[in-house]
Amino acid sequence: LEEGLERGLKEGLERGLKEGLEQGLREGLEQGLREGLEQGLREGLERGRQEGLAEGLRTGLLQAISIGLEMRFGLAGAQLLPEIIAITDVGVLQRVLEHLRVVATPEELRAVYRQR
């Protein structure tokens, strides 16, 4: 009888431990995947929002610069547009727009974005 109890206890512990480990692993993986997906989605959305804002700002700056070039310098100013459109740094574009108000010639403006 004691031997049967001992063997039953041992087998029960082993089976319980095995099933507990499997269940814990399964639940841990599910929770980890769920949390990882949620975090990845949040980070992806935030990054996409930031990139969209930056691109919108760049587009607005390019439009303002284009209008300013045409108003200040006519065709001579418009000839700078291909170079300015190639600029991806929003900070440089902001400097170009600020200097557009005070430079006397298109060449002076060109010097602003070439000195990066």
N, C-alpha and C positions, 0 to 999 in steps of 0.2 A: 504494500500500500504506500509506504513512504517513497519507495523507488518510483512508483507511478506518479505520485504527487510532484516529486522532484523533476521528473522528466516532463510532466505537463507544464509545470511552472517555467522550466527552461525553454520549452518550445513556445509557450505563450509569450514569454519575454522577447524571444528572438523574432517571432512573427509581429508582435506589437512594435518592436523597434524598427523592423523593416518597413512596415506599413506607415509608421509615423514619419520615418525619414522620407519615404516616397511622397507622402502627402505634404510634408513641409517643403520639400524641394519643388513640387508642382505649384504650391501656393506662392512660394517665393519667386519662382520664375514668372508666374502670372502677374504678380504685383510689380516686379522689376520691369517687365515689358510694358505694363500699363503706365507706370511712372515715367519710363524712358520715352515712350511715345508722346505723353503729355508734355514733357519738358522739351522734346525735339520740336513739337508743333509750336509751342510758345516761342522758342528761340527762332524758329524759321519765320514765323509771322512777324516778329519784331525786326528781324534782319530785312525782310521784304519791305516792311513799312519804312525803315530807314533808307533803304536804297531808292524806294519810290519818292520819298521826300527830297533826297539829294538830286535825283534826276529831274524832278519838277523844278527845283531851284535852278539847276543848270539851264534848263529850257527857258525859264523866265529871264534869267540873266542874258542869255544869247538873244532873246527877242528884244530886250531893252537896249543892248549894245547895237544890234542891227539898226534899230530905229535911230539911235543916237548918232551912229556913224553916218547914216544917210542925211540926217538933219544938219550935222556939223560940217561934213566934208563932201557930201554928194557922192559922185561916182568914185572919187579917189578914196573915200572912206569905205565904200562898199567892196573895194578890192582887197581890203584886209579880212573880210569875212571868212574866206576859206581857212586862213591861218587861225583865226579866233575860234571857229567852230571845232577845230581839231584839239583845242585845249579841254582837258577833262577835269582839271583842278578847279573846283568852285571858288577857292580863295583867290586864284589868279584872275578868274572872270570877274569877281567882285572888285578887284583892284583896277581892272581895265575899265569897268563901268564908272568907278569913282574918278579915274583920271580922264575919262572922256570929256568931262565937264571943263577941265582946265588946260588940257594940252592945246597947242597952237596948230599942230600938223598931224597928219596920219603917221608920219615917221616917229614923232614923239610918242604916240600911243603904242606903236610897234615896239619901241624900246621898253615900255612898261612890261609887256608880257614876254619879251625875250630875255629879260634879266632874271627871270625865275630864280 
